[in-house]
Amino acid sequence: MKNIIRNKLTIICSVCATMLLLALVDMPYYYYQIMKWVVCAGALFLAVFIARSKPDTMTCWVFSIVTIAFNPAIPFYFGTDIWQVLDGLTALIFIWFAWRFSKDNYDKK
């Protein structure tokens, strides 16, 4: 992967992870709506990019599930406690892949 593409993927993961971590504190309702759009778009972009450029099916499935879970057009209605757990776990997923995309070893696998 070229450095420019790698940097863009890292930025997308970092923005999504930051928004998800901010969602763990009490925020206005509109923030959660914006966050769902951003996380859904970021996960969809990553899933499509990975599916086209590198046949890493596990990573593609992970981001596809994140896209479905945070889909703002057809939302899932969970309680606050469940959303906080999902936000935290999804933030960890994005942090992990931001680290993975930023390393050279992702290209070699």
ABEGO torsion letter per residue (X at the ends): XBAAAAAAAAAAAAAAAAAAAAAABBBBAAAAAAAAAAAAAAAAAAAAAAAAABBBAAAAAAAAAAAAAABAABBBBBBAAAAAAAAAAAAAAAAAAAAAAABAAAAAX
